[in-house]
Amino acid sequence: MFDLTQLFNSPALAQDAGASAAPAAASAGLMGYLPFILIFAVFYFLVIRPQQKKLDEQNKMIKALQRGDRIVTSGGIHGKITKLEGDTQLVVEIADNVQIKIERNSVQGLEAKTEPVAASIEDGKR
């Protein structure tokens, strides 16, 4: 039904009541973002951070490759590094007298880490 008290409330009284509630509304707005912030934090620590660590370890392993190491490529080819060509390419022996040239970034992992092999006289002539 119709209430007569609403006729006598001025807009100034309504604004005054709203001004005292403004700080509470601002803190309620921030609390609305809290679940999103918590979800992002959990996502960061469970997904993003471990992936970055794994990628960092992979890059360290690729930089530390040396002649004589037995490797596995991302295509599943197993072989032994016979020559390092610059910073980006490797020559890998996959069978007797069968060598292929691959990019360093295509190395998936190490099968066996060996002691560095001294460059032979033949390699020095090339």
DSSP file (Angstrom, degrees, kcal/mol; ACC not computed):
  #  RESIDUE AA STRUCTURE BP1 BP2  ACC     N-H-->O    O-->H-N    N-H-->O    O-->H-N    TCO  KAPPA ALPHA  PHI   PSI    X-CA   Y-CA   Z-CA
    1    1 A M              0   0    0      0, 0.0     2,-0.3     0, 0.0     0, 0.0   0.000 360.0 360.0 360.0 173.5    0.0    0.0    0.0
    2    2 A F        -     0   0    0      2,-0.0     2,-0.5     1,-0.0     0, 0.0  -0.616 360.0-150.5 -82.1 130.4    1.0    3.6   -0.2
    3    3 A D    >   -     0   0    0     -2,-0.3     3,-0.8     1,-0.1     4,-0.4  -0.889   6.8-155.2-105.7 126.8    3.1    4.9    2.7
    4    4 A L  T >> S+     0   0    0     -2,-0.5     3,-0.9     1,-0.2     4,-0.7   0.736  88.6  69.7 -72.3 -23.1    2.8    8.6    3.6
    5    5 A T  H 3> S+     0   0    0      1,-0.3     4,-0.6     2,-0.2     3,-0.4   0.776  89.4  63.5 -67.8 -24.0    6.3    8.8    5.1
    6    6 A Q  H <4 S+     0   0    0     -3,-0.8     3,-0.3     1,-0.2    -1,-0.3   0.782  96.0  59.2 -69.8 -25.3    7.9    8.4    1.7
    7    7 A L  H <4 S+     0   0    0     -3,-0.9    -1,-0.2    -4,-0.4    -2,-0.2   0.817 106.0  47.4 -70.0 -30.0    6.3   11.7    0.7
    8    8 A F  H  < S+     0   0    0     -4,-0.7     2,-0.5    -3,-0.4    -1,-0.2   0.525  85.1 101.5 -94.1  -6.0    8.1   13.6    3.4
    9    9 A N     <  -     0   0    0     -4,-0.6    -3,-0.0    -3,-0.3    -4,-0.0  -0.684  64.2-148.2 -79.2 123.6   11.6   12.1    2.8
   10   10 A S     >  -     0   0    0     -2,-0.5     4,-1.5     1,-0.1     3,-0.5  -0.526  22.5-115.0 -88.7 159.1   13.7   14.7    0.9
   11   11 A P  H  > S+     0   0    0      0, 0.0     4,-2.2     0, 0.0     5,-0.2   0.807 115.0  62.8 -60.8 -28.3   16.4   13.8   -1.5
   12   12 A A  H  > S+     0   0    0      1,-0.2     4,-2.1     2,-0.2     5,-0.1   0.897 102.3  48.4 -65.2 -39.8   19.0   15.4    0.8
   13   13 A L  H  > S+     0   0    0     -3,-0.5     4,-2.0     1,-0.2    -1,-0.2   0.879 110.9  51.0 -67.1 -37.1   18.2   12.8    3.5
   14   14 A A  H  X S+     0   0    0     -4,-1.5     4,-1.6     2,-0.2    -2,-0.2   0.885 110.8  48.4 -68.1 -37.6   18.5   10.0    1.1
   15   15 A Q  H  X S+     0   0    0     -4,-2.2     4,-1.9     2,-0.2    -2,-0.2   0.880 109.2  53.6 -69.6 -37.2   21.9   11.3   -0.1
   16   16 A D  H  X S+     0   0    0     -4,-2.1     4,-1.2     1,-0.2    -2,-0.2   0.899 108.9  48.4 -64.0 -40.7   23.1   11.6    3.5
   17   17 A A  H  X S+     0   0    0     -4,-2.0     4,-0.7     1,-0.2    -1,-0.2   0.875 111.2  51.0 -67.3 -36.1   22.2    8.0    4.2
   18   18 A G  H  X S+     0   0    0     -4,-1.6     4,-0.6     1,-0.2     3,-0.3   0.817 102.8  60.0 -70.8 -31.4   24.0    6.9    1.1
   19   19 A A  H >< S+     0   0    0     -4,-1.9     3,-0.6     1,-0.2    -1,-0.2   0.853 103.6  50.1 -67.4 -34.9   27.2    8.8    1.9
   20   20 A S  H 3< S+     0   0    0     -4,-1.2     4,-0.3     1,-0.2    -1,-0.2   0.740 110.9  50.3 -75.5 -20.7   27.7    6.9    5.2
   21   21 A A  H 3X S+     0   0    0     -4,-0.7     4,-1.9    -3,-0.3    -1,-0.2   0.529  86.9  88.8 -91.8  -6.8   27.2    3.6    3.3
   22   22 A A  H <X S+     0   0    0     -4,-0.6     4,-2.2    -3,-0.6     5,-0.2   0.910  85.0  49.4 -62.8 -46.6   29.8    4.4    0.6
   23   23 A P  H  > S+     0   0    0      0, 0.0     4,-2.1     0, 0.0    -1,-0.2   0.883 111.2  51.1 -61.7 -34.8   32.9    3.1    2.4
   24   24 A A  H  > S+     0   0    0     -4,-0.3     4,-1.8     1,-0.2    -2,-0.2   0.890 109.7  49.8 -67.5 -37.4   31.1   -0.2    3.1
   25   25 A A  H  X S+     0   0    0     -4,-1.9     4,-1.8     2,-0.2    -1,-0.2   0.870 108.9  52.8 -68.8 -35.7   30.1   -0.5   -0.6
   26   26 A A  H  X S+     0   0    0     -4,-2.2     4,-1.7     2,-0.2    -2,-0.2   0.918 110.9  45.6 -66.1 -43.2   33.7    0.1   -1.7
   27   27 A S  H  X S+     0   0    0     -4,-2.1     4,-1.8     1,-0.2    -1,-0.2   0.846 110.6  54.1 -69.7 -31.4   35.1   -2.6    0.6
   28   28 A A  H  X S+     0   0    0     -4,-1.8     4,-1.0     2,-0.2    -1,-0.2   0.857 105.9  53.9 -68.1 -33.8   32.3   -5.0   -0.6
   29   29 A G  H  X S+     0   0    0     -4,-1.8     4,-0.6     1,-0.2     3,-0.3   0.893 108.7  47.9 -66.3 -39.5   33.4   -4.3   -4.2
   30   30 A L  H >X S+     0   0    0     -4,-1.7     3,-1.0     1,-0.2     4,-0.7   0.862 107.1  56.5 -67.9 -35.8   37.0   -5.3   -3.4
   31   31 A M  H 3< S+     0   0    0     -4,-1.8     3,-0.3     1,-0.3    -1,-0.2   0.761  97.5  64.0 -67.1 -23.3   35.7   -8.4   -1.6
   32   32 A G  H 3< S+     0   0    0     -4,-1.0     4,-0.3    -3,-0.3    -1,-0.3   0.783 103.1  47.7 -69.4 -26.3   34.0   -9.3   -4.9
   33   33 A Y  H <X S+     0   0    0     -3,-1.0     4,-2.1    -4,-0.6     3,-0.3   0.603  88.0  89.2 -87.6 -13.5   37.4   -9.6   -6.6
   34   34 A L  H  X S+     0   0    0     -4,-0.7     4,-2.5    -3,-0.3     5,-0.2   0.884  84.0  51.7 -56.2 -45.1   38.9  -11.7   -3.8
   35   35 A P  H  > S+     0   0    0      0, 0.0     4,-2.4     0, 0.0    -1,-0.2   0.900 110.4  49.6 -60.2 -38.5   37.9  -15.1   -5.3
   36   36 A F  H  > S+     0   0    0     -3,-0.3     4,-2.3    -4,-0.3    -2,-0.2   0.895 110.9  49.3 -66.3 -39.4   39.4  -14.2   -8.7
   37   37 A I  H  X S+     0   0    0     -4,-2.1     4,-2.2     2,-0.2    -1,-0.2   0.911 112.5  47.7 -65.1 -42.6   42.6  -13.1   -7.0
   38   38 A L  H  X S+     0   0    0     -4,-2.5     4,-2.4     2,-0.2    -2,-0.2   0.894 110.8  51.0 -66.4 -39.9   42.8  -16.4   -5.0
   39   39 A I  H  X S+     0   0    0     -4,-2.4     4,-2.5    -5,-0.2    -2,-0.2   0.919 111.0  48.7 -63.2 -43.2   42.0  -18.5   -8.1
   40   40 A F  H  X S+     0   0    0     -4,-2.3     4,-2.5     2,-0.2    -2,-0.2   0.903 110.6  51.0 -63.2 -41.1   44.8  -16.7  -10.0
   41   41 A A  H  X S+     0   0    0     -4,-2.2     4,-2.2     2,-0.2    -2,-0.2   0.923 112.6  45.3 -63.3 -44.4   47.3  -17.3   -7.1
   42   42 A V  H  X S+     0   0    0     -4,-2.4     4,-2.1     1,-0.2     5,-0.3   0.921 113.1  50.9 -64.6 -43.5   46.5  -21.0   -7.0
   43   43 A F  H  X>S+     0   0    0     -4,-2.5     4,-2.2     1,-0.2     5,-1.3   0.892 110.0  51.2 -59.9 -41.6   46.7  -21.3  -10.8
   44   44 A Y  I  <>S+     0   0    0     -4,-2.5     5,-2.7     1,-0.2    -2,-0.2   0.942 114.4  41.2 -62.2 -48.9   50.1  -19.5  -10.7
   45   45 A F  I  <5S+     0   0    0     -4,-2.2    -1,-0.2     1,-0.2    -2,-0.2   0.769 122.4  39.3 -75.7 -25.0   51.6  -21.8   -8.0
   46   46 A L  I  <5S+     0   0    0     -4,-2.1    -1,-0.2    -5,-0.2    -2,-0.2   0.725 133.8  10.2 -95.9 -23.0   50.2  -25.1   -9.4
   47   47 A V  I  X5S+     0   0    0     -4,-2.2     4,-1.5    -5,-0.3    -3,-0.2   0.753 124.5  42.0-121.2 -57.5   50.5  -24.5  -13.2
   48   48 A I  I  ><S+     0   0    0     -5,-1.3     4,-2.1     1,-0.2     5,-0.2   0.939 112.9  48.5 -68.5 -50.1   52.6  -21.5  -14.3
   49   49 A R  H  ><S+     0   0    0     -5,-2.7     4,-2.0     1,-0.2    -1,-0.2   0.912 112.1  47.0 -62.7 -46.7   55.5  -21.7  -11.9
   50   50 A P  H  > S+     0   0    0      0, 0.0     4,-2.3     0, 0.0    -1,-0.2   0.886 111.6  52.8 -63.2 -35.2   56.3  -25.5  -12.3
   51   51 A Q  H  X S+     0   0    0     -4,-1.5     4,-2.2     1,-0.2    -2,-0.2   0.898 108.4  49.8 -65.6 -39.3   56.1  -25.1  -16.1
   52   52 A Q  H  X S+     0   0    0     -4,-2.1     4,-2.1     2,-0.2    -1,-0.2   0.891 110.5  50.2 -65.4 -39.3   58.6  -22.2  -16.0
   53   53 A K  H  X S+     0   0    0     -4,-2.0     4,-2.2     2,-0.2    -2,-0.2   0.912 110.7  49.2 -64.4 -42.5   61.0  -24.3  -13.9
   54   54 A K  H  X S+     0   0    0     -4,-2.3     4,-2.1     1,-0.2    -2,-0.2   0.911 111.6  48.7 -63.7 -42.7   60.8  -27.2  -16.3
   55   55 A L  H  X S+     0   0    0     -4,-2.2     4,-2.3     1,-0.2    -1,-0.2   0.880 110.0  52.3 -64.2 -38.9   61.5  -24.9  -19.3
   56   56 A D  H  X S+     0   0    0     -4,-2.1     4,-2.0     2,-0.2    -2,-0.2   0.904 109.8  48.1 -64.0 -42.3   64.4  -23.4  -17.5
   57   57 A E  H  X S+     0   0    0     -4,-2.2     4,-2.3     2,-0.2    -2,-0.2   0.888 110.2  52.7 -65.4 -39.1   65.9  -26.9  -16.7
   58   58 A Q  H  X S+     0   0    0     -4,-2.1     4,-2.3     1,-0.2    -2,-0.2   0.919 109.3  49.0 -62.0 -44.4   65.4  -27.9  -20.4
   59   59 A N  H  X S+     0   0    0     -4,-2.3     4,-2.1     1,-0.2    -1,-0.2   0.886 110.5  50.6 -63.8 -39.0   67.2  -24.8  -21.6
   60   60 A K  H  X S+     0   0    0     -4,-2.0     4,-1.5     2,-0.2    -1,-0.2   0.908 110.6  49.7 -64.0 -41.3   70.1  -25.4  -19.2
   61   61 A M  H  < S+     0   0    0     -4,-2.3     4,-0.3     1,-0.2    -2,-0.2   0.904 110.6  49.8 -64.3 -41.4   70.4  -29.0  -20.5
   62   62 A I  H >< S+     0   0    0     -4,-2.3     3,-1.0     1,-0.2    -1,-0.2   0.892 110.7  49.3 -65.9 -40.1   70.4  -27.9  -24.1
   63   63 A K  H 3< S+     0   0    0     -4,-2.1    -1,-0.2     1,-0.2    -2,-0.2   0.798 109.0  53.9 -68.6 -27.4   73.2  -25.3  -23.5
   64   64 A A  T 3< S+     0   0    0     -4,-1.5    -1,-0.2    -5,-0.2    -2,-0.2   0.390  78.2 126.2 -90.3   3.6   75.3  -28.0  -21.7
   65   65 A L    <   +     0   0    0     -3,-1.0     2,-0.3    -4,-0.3    -3,-0.0  -0.340  35.4 174.3 -62.2 141.8   75.2  -30.5  -24.5
   66   66 A Q    >   -     0   0    0     48,-0.0     3,-1.8    15,-0.0    15,-0.2  -0.930  39.0 -67.5-145.1 169.1   78.7  -31.7  -25.6
   67   67 A R  T 3  S+     0   0    0     -2,-0.3    50,-0.9     1,-0.2    15,-0.2  -0.304 116.1  28.2 -60.6 133.6   80.3  -34.1  -27.9
   68   68 A G  T 3  S+     0   0    0     13,-2.4    -1,-0.2     1,-0.3     2,-0.1   0.201  84.4 133.8 100.1 -15.2   79.8  -37.7  -26.9
   69   69 A D    <   -     0   0    0     -3,-1.8    12,-2.6    45,-0.1     2,-0.5  -0.435  53.8-133.6 -69.4 140.7   76.4  -37.2  -25.2
   70   70 A R  E     +AB  80 112A   0     42,-2.3    41,-2.8    10,-0.2    42,-1.5  -0.864  36.4 178.7 -95.2 126.8   73.7  -39.7  -26.0
   71   71 A I  E     -AB  79 110A   0      8,-2.6     8,-2.1    -2,-0.5     2,-0.4  -0.759  30.0-140.1-127.5 166.9   70.4  -37.8  -26.7
   72   72 A V  E     -AB  78 109A   0     37,-2.4    36,-2.6    -2,-0.2    37,-1.8  -1.000  24.1-143.4-126.1 129.1   66.8  -38.3  -27.7
   73   73 A T  E >   - B   0 107A   0      4,-2.3     3,-1.7    -2,-0.4    34,-0.3  -0.387  29.3-105.2 -85.9 169.4   65.2  -35.8  -30.1
   74   74 A S  T 3  S+     0   0    0     32,-3.0    33,-0.1     1,-0.3    -1,-0.1   0.720 122.7  58.6 -66.3 -20.0   61.6  -34.6  -29.9
   75   75 A G  T 3  S-     0   0    0     31,-0.3    -1,-0.3     2,-0.1    32,-0.1   0.476 123.0-105.7 -85.7  -3.0   60.9  -36.8  -32.9
   76   76 A G    <   +     0   0    0     -3,-1.7     2,-0.4     1,-0.3    -2,-0.1   0.576  69.7 146.9  92.3  11.2   62.1  -39.9  -30.9
   77   77 A I        -     0   0    0      1,-0.0    -4,-2.3     2,-0.0     2,-0.4  -0.699  35.1-151.9 -84.5 128.3   65.4  -40.4  -32.6
   78   78 A H  E     +A   72   0A   0     -2,-0.4     2,-0.3    -6,-0.2    -6,-0.2  -0.823  33.4 133.5 -98.9 136.5   68.1  -41.8  -30.4
   79   79 A G  E     -A   71   0A   0     -8,-2.1    -8,-2.6    -2,-0.4     2,-0.4  -0.965  49.4-101.7-165.9-177.9   71.7  -40.9  -31.2
   80   80 A K  E     -AC  70  93A   0     13,-2.1    13,-3.2    -2,-0.3     2,-0.4  -0.972  35.6-117.9-122.7 131.9   75.1  -39.7  -30.1
   81   81 A I  E     + C   0  92A   0    -12,-2.6   -13,-2.4    -2,-0.4    11,-0.2  -0.533  35.7 169.3 -70.2 123.6   76.5  -36.2  -30.6
   82   82 A T  E     +     0   0A   0      9,-3.0     2,-0.3    -2,-0.4    10,-0.2   0.656  63.8  12.7-107.0 -22.6   79.5  -36.4  -32.9
   83   83 A K  E     - C   0  91A   0      8,-1.5     8,-3.0   -17,-0.1     2,-0.6  -0.985  58.7-141.3-156.7 141.8   80.0  -32.7  -33.7
   84   84 A L  E     - C   0  90A   0     -2,-0.3     2,-0.7     6,-0.2     6,-0.2  -0.927  16.6-165.1-103.0 123.4   78.8  -29.3  -32.5
   85   85 A E  E >>  - C   0  89A   0      4,-2.2     4,-1.6    -2,-0.6     3,-0.6  -0.856  55.4 -55.0-112.6  97.7   78.2  -26.8  -35.3
   86   86 A G  T 34 S-     0   0    0     -2,-0.7    -1,-0.0     1,-0.2     0, 0.0  -0.278  89.5 -52.3  70.0-157.7   77.9  -23.4  -33.9
   87   87 A D  T 34 S+     0   0    0      1,-0.1    -1,-0.2    -3,-0.1     3,-0.0   0.567 133.4  39.4 -92.1 -10.0   75.4  -22.5  -31.2
   88   88 A T  T <4 S+     0   0    0     -3,-0.6    16,-2.6    16,-0.1     2,-0.3   0.633 102.7  60.9-118.6 -15.6   72.3  -23.9  -32.9
   89   89 A Q  E  <  -CD  85 103A   0     -4,-1.6    -4,-2.2    14,-0.3     2,-0.3  -0.872  49.1-170.8-124.0 151.8   73.1  -27.2  -34.7
   90   90 A L  E     -CD  84 102A   0     12,-2.8    12,-2.7    -2,-0.3     2,-0.6  -0.961  19.8-137.9-131.1 148.8   74.4  -30.6  -33.8
   91   91 A V  E     -CD  83 101A   0     -8,-3.0    -9,-3.0    -2,-0.3    -8,-1.5  -0.960  28.5-168.2-105.8 123.7   75.6  -33.6  -35.9
   92   92 A V  E     -CD  81 100A   0      8,-3.3     8,-2.8    -2,-0.6     2,-0.7  -0.935  18.1-141.8-119.3 131.5   74.1  -36.8  -34.4
   93   93 A E  E     +CD  80  99A   0    -13,-3.2   -13,-2.1    -2,-0.4     6,-0.2  -0.828  23.1 172.0 -91.5 119.3   75.1  -40.3  -35.3
   94   94 A I  E     -     0   0A   0      4,-2.1     2,-0.3    -2,-0.7    -1,-0.1   0.603  68.6  -0.6-104.1 -15.2   72.0  -42.5  -35.3
   95   95 A A  E >  S- D   0  98A   0      3,-1.2     3,-2.1   -15,-0.1     2,-0.2  -0.922 106.3 -51.5-156.3 176.3   73.6  -45.7  -36.7
   96   96 A D  T 3  S-     0   0    0      1,-0.3     3,-0.1    -2,-0.3    -2,-0.0  -0.414 125.7 -10.1 -60.8 122.7   77.0  -46.7  -37.9
   97   97 A N  T 3  S+     0   0    0     -2,-0.2     2,-0.5     1,-0.2    -1,-0.3   0.706 108.1 117.7  58.7  24.5   78.2  -44.1  -40.4
   98   98 A V  E <   +D   95   0A   0     -3,-2.1    -4,-2.1     2,-0.0    -3,-1.2  -0.958  38.9 173.0-121.0 112.3   74.8  -42.5  -40.5
   99   99 A Q  E     -D   93   0A   0     -2,-0.5     2,-0.3    -6,-0.2    -6,-0.2  -0.926  11.2-170.1-121.9 144.0   74.8  -38.9  -39.3
  100  100 A I  E     -D   92   0A   0     -8,-2.8    -8,-3.3    -2,-0.4     2,-0.5  -0.928  20.1-129.7-127.9 155.4   72.1  -36.3  -39.3
  101  101 A K  E     +D   91   0A   0     -2,-0.3     2,-0.3   -10,-0.2   -10,-0.2  -0.914  34.5 171.7-106.1 127.6   72.2  -32.6  -38.6
  102  102 A I  E     -D   90   0A   0    -12,-2.7   -12,-2.8    -2,-0.5     2,-0.3  -0.861  34.7-103.1-130.8 164.9   69.6  -31.3  -36.1
  103  103 A E  E >   -D   89   0A   0     -2,-0.3     3,-1.3   -14,-0.2   -14,-0.3  -0.623  28.2-125.9 -82.8 147.0   68.8  -28.1  -34.2
  104  104 A R  G >  S+     0   0    0    -16,-2.6     3,-1.9    -2,-0.3    -1,-0.1   0.878 108.5  62.3 -59.1 -38.0   69.7  -28.0  -30.5
  105  105 A N  G 3  S+     0   0    0    -17,-0.3    -1,-0.3     1,-0.3   -16,-0.1   0.663  91.5  66.5 -67.1 -14.6   66.2  -27.0  -29.6
  106  106 A S  G <  S+     0   0    0     -3,-1.3   -32,-3.0   -33,-0.1     2,-0.5   0.479  73.9 108.7 -85.3  -0.4   64.9  -30.4  -31.0
  107  107 A V  E <   -B   73   0A   0     -3,-1.9   -34,-0.3   -34,-0.3     3,-0.1  -0.660  45.3-176.5 -78.2 123.3   66.7  -32.3  -28.2
  108  108 A Q  E     -     0   0A   0    -36,-2.6     2,-0.3    -2,-0.5   -35,-0.2   0.847  57.5 -30.6 -88.4 -39.4   64.1  -33.7  -25.8
  109  109 A G  E     -B   72   0A   0    -37,-1.8   -37,-2.4   -48,-0.0     2,-0.4  -0.989  58.9 -92.4-169.3 172.9   66.4  -35.2  -23.2
  110  110 A L  E     -B   71   0A   0     -2,-0.3   -39,-0.3   -39,-0.2     3,-0.1  -0.832  18.0-174.4 -99.5 133.6   69.7  -36.9  -22.4
  111  111 A E  E    S-     0   0A   0    -41,-2.8     2,-0.3    -2,-0.4   -40,-0.2   0.851  80.5  -1.2 -85.4 -45.7   70.0  -40.7  -22.3
  112  112 A A  E     -B   70   0A   0    -42,-1.5   -42,-2.3     2,-0.0     2,-0.5  -0.980  62.7-142.7-149.8 132.1   73.6  -40.6  -21.0
  113  113 A K        -     0   0    0     -2,-0.3     2,-0.2   -44,-0.2   -44,-0.1  -0.842  29.2-171.6 -93.5 125.8   75.9  -37.8  -20.1
  114  114 A T        -     0   0    0     -2,-0.5   -45,-0.1   -48,-0.1     3,-0.1  -0.670  31.2 -87.6-114.1 169.3   79.5  -38.7  -21.0
  115  115 A E        -     0   0    0     -2,-0.2    -1,-0.1     1,-0.1   -49,-0.0  -0.468  61.9 -86.1 -69.0 147.3   82.9  -37.1  -20.4
  116  116 A P        -     0   0    0      0, 0.0     2,-0.5     0, 0.0   -48,-0.1  -0.303  42.5-134.4 -57.8 135.6   83.8  -34.6  -23.0
  117  117 A V        -     0   0    0    -50,-0.9   -50,-0.2    -3,-0.1     2,-0.1  -0.798  19.1-120.5 -94.2 131.1   85.5  -36.2  -26.0
  118  118 A A        -     0   0    0     -2,-0.5     2,-0.2     1,-0.1    -1,-0.0  -0.425  36.0 -99.4 -68.3 144.2   88.6  -34.5  -27.3
  119  119 A A        -     0   0    0     -2,-0.1    -1,-0.1     1,-0.1   -36,-0.0  -0.449  40.8-132.2 -65.8 132.4   88.4  -33.3  -30.9
  120  120 A S     >  -     0   0    0     -2,-0.2     4,-1.3     1,-0.1    -1,-0.1  -0.272  22.8-104.1 -80.2 171.6   90.1  -35.7  -33.2
  121  121 A I  H  > S+     0   0    0      1,-0.2     4,-1.0     2,-0.2    -1,-0.1   0.865 120.7  56.8 -64.1 -36.7   92.6  -34.7  -35.9
  122  122 A E  H >> S+     0   0    0      1,-0.2     4,-0.9     2,-0.2     3,-0.6   0.905 104.7  51.4 -62.8 -41.6   90.0  -35.3  -38.6
  123  123 A D  H 34 S+     0   0    0      1,-0.2     3,-0.3     2,-0.2    -1,-0.2   0.831 104.6  57.9 -65.2 -31.4   87.6  -32.8  -37.0
  124  124 A G  H 3< S+     0   0    0     -4,-1.3    -1,-0.2     1,-0.2    -2,-0.2   0.789 103.2  53.2 -68.7 -27.4   90.4  -30.2  -36.8
  125  125 A K  H <<        0   0    0     -4,-1.0    -1,-0.2    -3,-0.6    -2,-0.2   0.731 360.0 360.0 -79.3 -23.0   90.8  -30.4  -40.6
  126  126 A R     <        0   0    0     -4,-0.9    -1,-0.2    -3,-0.3    -2,-0.2   0.476 360.0 360.0 -76.3 360.0   87.2  -29.7  -41.4
